[in-house]
């Protein structure tokens, strides 16, 4: 009984350490990984390599999946290239098995696990927030990971020595495959399923053929996470989940029906005699073969998925990407910021043309509602551990929204005067109205312009001169032309400040500047 409890304790430590590793690598690597992923996925081969490398480094296929979802959702990454990244991510997860085998069973670094965890804990507690604190968290997690592995290994060996495990033998391989699916679906971690399988194999609880079937099932069980998340998710999420399921089912069938029966001969030809190495080599091998088989079919699969699951459209990205996933959340916030600012630009360029005053005020209300949603998401995001570059990007995005909304608010505050001016029959006031509309159209005609600030300054000087000459005629009609000129000028100044913030980074906030 003690061995069983110790085994559960080791598994708990391993799962907790994996969560800490994911949290640490999000801070240490996710920003760079995000940039590299965007630049390195313009072909299927590059997408596969990028997905494999990033997953191997970050040891988190779920985080890579979130990055992929964010890229697809905001239009940065085509679905086909996202599918290629997911192929690579499946291969990248096999690195965990090699690390577990080497560190937990072959090299046995258990003697340094607690000192490593202790040193990391001291760094995390004593050092200020930033890079070194994240390094401390990573060391703490790595030490606990090794300790959990060693605890699990010793406990499973004890179970094999104390209990008769012959009853586990004799079941057909498909039972072990289903057990692997169920195990991974329950604990939501293919890495933990691999640890359990390796421990059972090392402790003599199961033989290599049963372990092979368990690993195939564990790979298939990883689809449960995306399936659950896609039930009420966006179209993009359903599309990615559909591909993930289709690919994993196809690869599992390929491995179970064709590769597993011949693996003993293949491993013998490769000179692999150790069953632990044979298991992790099999895991890597069938995922690699799956990539070779499915990569040429990605185009046809993309067309079929988009046809049967729906077209991509706008949706509530904030419901799909949690602020706890900092880099994907920043990507989503950046693209939603772009969308809101483009909407503001259109409203400011044509404030009352083709719409009534009440409609313009209603549109302003919609903008402020969206601003509140962005602000709430940004506030929750600001509570998460971030790098200095990520904090700068968040401040930039907030400043862009703030200045753009102020630009629209300045026009909203004089919307009544703009409406009266447009209805006036006085030639001078009509000319003044046309001058304002021309200035607004030039100012907001494009997201950015090299000499826009100088153009705006000259236009406002002329507008103010004209306003002073029309004060008396405008007052009779209840129009404050001086206030109009000031607010149009103020709108432009806020807009130019929003553009200046944008120029410090890219439109989507991917660069830290």
ROLORO-937997 format. One line per field, with one value per residue (C-alpha): x, y, z; residue number from 0. Coordinates in steps of 0.02 Angstrom, whole numbers, plus 50000, padded with zeros to 5 digits. Example, Ala and Ser with C-alpha at 12.3 -4.5 7.8 and 13.67 -1.06 7.14 Angstrom:
// residues 2
east: (50615 50684) .
north: (49775 49947) .
up: (50390 50357) .
i: (0 1) .
END
This chain:
// residues 513
east: (50000 50144 50219 50054 50039 50220 50187 50037 50141 50278 50150 50077 50250 50282 50117 50145 50323 50263 50143 50284 50395 50258 50236 50423 50449 50302 50399 50570 50533 50355 50386 50535 50445 50296 50401 50498 50339 50264 50420 50453 50289 50264 50287 50230 50408 50451 50289 50328 50506 50450 50314 50432 50573 50464 50370 50534 50605 50449 50394 50213 50109 49959 50050 50103 49922 49865 49992 49931 49750 49791 49887 49747 49611 49690 49734 49923 49936 49837 49749 49862 50020 49938 49904 50088 50139 50024 50107 50275 50207 50158 50337 50406 50311 50409 50562 50482 50496 50681 50711 50613 50710 50879 50854 50737 50798 50971 51069 50973 51003 50900 51049 51048 50859 50825 50978 50924 50745 50808 50922 50780 50661 50785 50806 50618 50588 50737 50762 50652 50524 50604 50718 50814 50657 50588 50753 50731 50556 50623 50760 50634 50519 50661 50720 50544 50524 50677 50627 50452 50524 50639 50500 50387 50521 50563 50379 50335 50482 50413 50240 50315 50409 50266 50118 50082 50058 50035 49850 49899 49968 49864 49747 49744 49843 49683 49639 49804 49774 49604 49682 49808 49669 49571 49724 49776 49598 49585 49751 49758 49944 50027 50193 50124 50051 50224 50301 50177 50208 50398 50388 50278 50394 50549 50468 50416 50229 50206 50307 50361 50214 50088 50190 50187 49997 49983 50090 49984 49830 49911 49944 49763 49702 49781 49639 49517 49586 49554 49389 49323 49385 49310 49133 49085 49235 49257 49253 49443 49457 49339 49441 49606 49528 49452 49621 49705 49580 49588 49777 49796 49667 49752 49925 49863 49787 49947 50054 49940 49902 50061 50209 50184 50179 50348 50431 50525 50613 50643 50715 50827 50891 50924 51021 50899 50900 50844 50652 50646 50742 50637 50478 50532 50608 50442 50348 50461 50461 50275 50248 50384 50303 50135 50209 50280 50110 49998 50104 50069 49882 49868 49798 49655 49623 49617 49486 49382 49388 49341 49200 49120 49159 49127 49213 49321 49236 49246 49210 49248 49433 49438 49331 49457 49624 49648 49754 49858 49932 50025 50096 49938 49838 49950 49927 49738 49738 49848 49734 49575 49658 49694 49513 49444 49563 49519 49336 49375 49472 49321 49202 49320 49350 49164 49081 48909 48914 48785 48726 48617 48677 48591 48675 48846 48817 48761 48922 49022 48935 48982 49164 49168 49090 49227 49357 49294 49307 49486 49528 49458 49557 49715 49694 49683 49832 49933 49918 50016 50207 50280 50447 50496 50463 50288 50250 50305 50192 50044 50075 50085 49921 49833 49902 49848 49669 49663 49724 49614 49457 49500 49511 49334 49272 49332 49219 49076 49083 49048 48933 48785 48882 48938 48757 48698 48842 48797 48617 48664 48624 48748 48885 49022 48969 48947 49126 49184 49093 49177 49345 49321 49266 49414 49535 49461 49465 49648 49695 49607 49630 49762 49829 49993 50078 50255 50210 50036 50079 50137 49985 49872 49960 49940 49759 49716 49799 49690 49535 49560 49581 49419 49331 49374 49302 49136 49107 48965 48867 48886 48830 48663 48632 48691 48854 49019 49143 49291 49250 49227 49400 49478 49397 49441 49620 49614 49547 49693 49821 49756 49754 49934 49986 49901 49998 50160 50135 50103 50264 50364 50314 50217 50030 49992 50114 50228 50390 50451 50535) .
north: (50000 50117 50088 50134 50293 50338 50309 50427 50556 50545 50568 50718 50797 50765 50845 50995 51016 51009 51151 51252 51216 51278 51436 51469 51440 51553 51695 51642 51585 51618 51794 51737 51577 51676 51787 51639 51540 51682 51702 51517 51441 51500 51324 51153 51094 51252 51236 51056 51098 51254 51158 51017 51131 51250 51107 51019 51177 51233 51057 51110 51058 51145 51313 51287 51243 51408 51504 51418 51455 51639 51653 51570 51670 51839 51795 51788 51601 51510 51353 51242 51309 51293 51111 51088 51163 51042 50897 50958 50984 50799 50754 50881 50802 50641 50731 50718 50528 50538 50660 50552 50397 50481 50584 50471 50297 50304 50451 50460 50639 50617 50664 50842 50860 50935 51052 51110 51139 51229 51344 51383 51419 51541 51632 51642 51710 51827 51899 52038 52004 51976 51858 51784 51754 51655 51559 51519 51453 51345 51272 51238 51150 51050 50991 50938 50853 50744 50707 50656 50543 50457 50437 50361 50242 50175 50156 50059 49943 49911 49872 49745 49659 49652 49608 49475 49568 49416 49458 49608 49491 49410 49552 49597 49753 49849 49847 49932 50058 50103 50111 50237 50343 50341 50376 50528 50593 50584 50661 50779 50752 50641 50672 50598 50451 50421 50429 50300 50186 50199 50168 50016 49948 49980 49900 49743 49774 49765 49703 49807 49758 49819 49978 50013 50001 50114 50248 50244 50266 50409 50502 50476 50531 50704 50747 50753 50921 51011 50921 50983 51159 51163 51115 51295 51374 51475 51408 51419 51316 51184 51176 51152 51024 50929 50916 50865 50724 50665 50664 50576 50444 50412 50404 50289 50168 50172 50138 50004 49905 49922 49980 49897 49717 49737 49846 49703 49662 49845 49883 49731 49792 49962 49881 49938 49808 49911 49910 50089 50154 50042 50123 50305 50265 50188 50343 50458 50342 50325 50513 50544 50422 50505 50672 50595 50519 50667 50818 50801 50792 50954 51054 50933 50918 51107 51124 50983 51052 51229 51161 51054 51155 51330 51486 51591 51742 51865 51798 51827 51786 51834 51681 51566 51632 51651 51797 51668 51620 51784 51778 51715 51840 51983 51928 51927 52094 52168 52113 52166 52334 52350 52309 52438 52575 52544 52563 52727 52789 52762 52850 52999 53013 53023 53076 53121 53080 52947 52933 53031 53115 52982 52845 52926 52936 52754 52704 52801 52701 52539 52595 52634 52465 52379 52488 52425 52244 52274 52363 52221 52092 52199 52220 52033 52008 52136 52025 51885 51863 51948 51994 52176 52168 52098 52234 52367 52293 52293 52476 52519 52433 52521 52690 52662 52624 52769 52900 52835 52838 53015 53063 53001 53078 53250 53239 53167 53319 53434 53318 53436 53581 53472 53425 53607 53659 53528 53591 53775 53869 54008 54005 54046 53910 53787 53822 53802 53634 53575 53632 53527 53374 53390 53406 53252 53151 53192 53160 52991 52933 52804 52725 52817 52949 53018 53204 53188 53293 53440 53427 53429 53581 53683 53630 53678 53849 53885 53814 53925 54080 54039 54005 54178 54260 54166 54187 54314 54225 54056 54122 54175 53995 53923 53853 53874 53875 53909 53758 53657 53705 53666 53493 53447 53498 53398 53246 53254 53272 53117 53020 53070 53014 52846 52828 52877 52736 52616 52667 52604 52424 52329 52346 52186 52224 52077 52175 52240 52390) .
up: (50000 50042 49870 49787 49889 49852 49666 49673 49766 49634 49495 49586 49601 49417 49362 49475 49412 49231 49267 49344 49193 49077 49181 49180 48994 48952 49032 48968 48791 48733 48665 48561 48512 48453 48340 48272 48243 48143 48035 48011 47955 47776 47709 47769 47804 47901 48000 48050 48102 48197 48290 48337 48396 48496 48580 48620 48699 48790 48839 48818 48668 48748 48747 48566 48526 48605 48502 48345 48388 48419 48255 48155 48241 48208 48029 48048 48010 47873 47931 47824 47905 48076 48038 47993 48160 48250 48157 48222 48397 48404 48362 48486 48630 48606 48674 48846 48838 48798 48941 49063 49009 49021 49179 49273 49229 49151 49219 49385 49439 49597 49707 49637 49622 49794 49793 49620 49678 49834 49735 49616 49760 49838 49671 49650 49826 49845 49670 49599 49464 49296 49201 49349 49449 49301 49292 49476 49445 49304 49415 49553 49430 49353 49523 49573 49404 49432 49612 49557 49422 49544 49673 49541 49480 49653 49699 49541 49568 49742 49674 49553 49693 49819 49709 49580 49417 49306 49292 49186 49052 48919 48875 48690 48638 48599 48786 48826 48686 48760 48933 48866 48791 48954 49062 48960 48951 49141 49190 49038 49014 48884 48972 49133 49035 48961 49135 49201 49053 49067 49255 49231 49097 49202 49355 49261 49276 49087 48940 48789 48674 48805 48831 48643 48640 48794 48711 48554 48662 48757 48594 48544 48716 48695 48575 48721 48781 48617 48592 48759 48725 48550 48598 48635 48551 48393 48216 48212 48370 48300 48140 48231 48348 48200 48116 48278 48304 48123 48121 48288 48244 48077 48156 48295 48169 48067 48221 48295 48137 48036 48140 48309 48242 48155 48287 48376 48212 48170 48343 48328 48160 48238 48381 48516 48655 48804 48812 48879 48730 48619 48685 48663 48492 48440 48502 48401 48251 48223 48245 48116 47996 48027 47972 47813 47771 47814 47766 47578 47616 47715 47569 47539 47725 47745 47606 47679 47856 47802 47696 47830 47986 47920 47863 47973 48046 48187 48360 48542 48548 48732 48770 48684 48746 48934 48997 49090 48920 48904 48728 48641 48744 48686 48505 48525 48615 48477 48336 48427 48459 48273 48233 48355 48297 48115 48163 48252 48101 47989 48110 48127 47941 47903 48067 48001 47815 47775 47956 48074 48233 48338 48237 48262 48450 48451 48361 48490 48626 48539 48532 48718 48757 48657 48744 48912 48854 48795 48958 49064 48966 48975 49164 49188 49074 49173 49328 49244 49251 49097 49024 49009 48822 48849 48977 48852 48719 48838 48885 48700 48659 48802 48747 48567 48617 48741 48617 48475 48583 48640 48455 48427 48589 48535 48381 48483 48597 48449 48354 48382 48306 48160 48126 48133 48022 47892 47888 47872 47711 47747 47613 47738 47860 47718 47665 47845 47854 47694 47762 47920 47823 47705 47851 47935 47775 47746 47927 47937 47758 47804 47964 47947 47838 47848 47847 47924 48078 47973 47859 48011 48087 47928 47906 48085 48070 47920 48007 48160 48052 47962 48128 48197 48042 48063 48251 48235 48098 48183 48354 48281 48230 48395 48326 48419 48275 48390 48496 48336 48274 48444 48455 48276 48314 48478 48385 48266 48404 48493 48330 48291 48466 48436 48274 48360 48486 48341 48256 48407 48365 48234 48208 48301 48442 48401 48415 48580 48502) .
i: (0 1 2 3 4 5 6 7 8 9 10 11 12 13 14 15 16 17 18 19 20 21 22 23 24 25 26 27 28 29 30 31 32 33 34 35 36 37 38 39 40 41 42 43 44 45 46 47 48 49 50 51 52 53 54 55 56 57 58 59 60 61 62 63 64 65 66 67 68 69 70 71 72 73 74 75 76 77 78 79 80 81 82 83 84 85 86 87 88 89 90 91 92 93 94 95 96 97 98 99 100 101 102 103 104 105 106 107 108 109 110 111 112 113 114 115 116 117 118 119 120 121 122 123 124 125 126 127 128 129 130 131 132 133 134 135 136 137 138 139 140 141 142 143 144 145 146 147 148 149 150 151 152 153 154 155 156 157 158 159 160 161 162 163 164 165 166 167 168 169 170 171 172 173 174 175 176 177 178 179 180 181 182 183 184 185 186 187 188 189 190 191 192 193 194 195 196 197 198 199 200 201 202 203 204 205 206 207 208 209 210 211 212 213 214 215 216 217 218 219 220 221 222 223 224 225 226 227 228 229 230 231 232 233 234 235 236 237 238 239 240 241 242 243 244 245 246 247 248 249 250 251 252 253 254 255 256 257 258 259 260 261 262 263 264 265 266 267 268 269 270 271 272 273 274 275 276 277 278 279 280 281 282 283 284 285 286 287 288 289 290 291 292 293 294 295 296 297 298 299 300 301 302 303 304 305 306 307 308 309 310 311 312 313 314 315 316 317 318 319 320 321 322 323 324 325 326 327 328 329 330 331 332 333 334 335 336 337 338 339 340 341 342 343 344 345 346 347 348 349 350 351 352 353 354 355 356 357 358 359 360 361 362 363 364 365 366 367 368 369 370 371 372 373 374 375 376 377 378 379 380 381 382 383 384 385 386 387 388 389 390 391 392 393 394 395 396 397 398 399 400 401 402 403 404 405 406 407 408 409 410 411 412 413 414 415 416 417 418 419 420 421 422 423 424 425 426 427 428 429 430 431 432 433 434 435 436 437 438 439 440 441 442 443 444 445 446 447 448 449 450 451 452 453 454 455 456 457 458 459 460 461 462 463 464 465 466 467 468 469 470 471 472 473 474 475 476 477 478 479 480 481 482 483 484 485 486 487 488 489 490 491 492 493 494 495 496 497 498 499 500 501 502 503 504 505 506 507 508 509 510 511 512) .
END
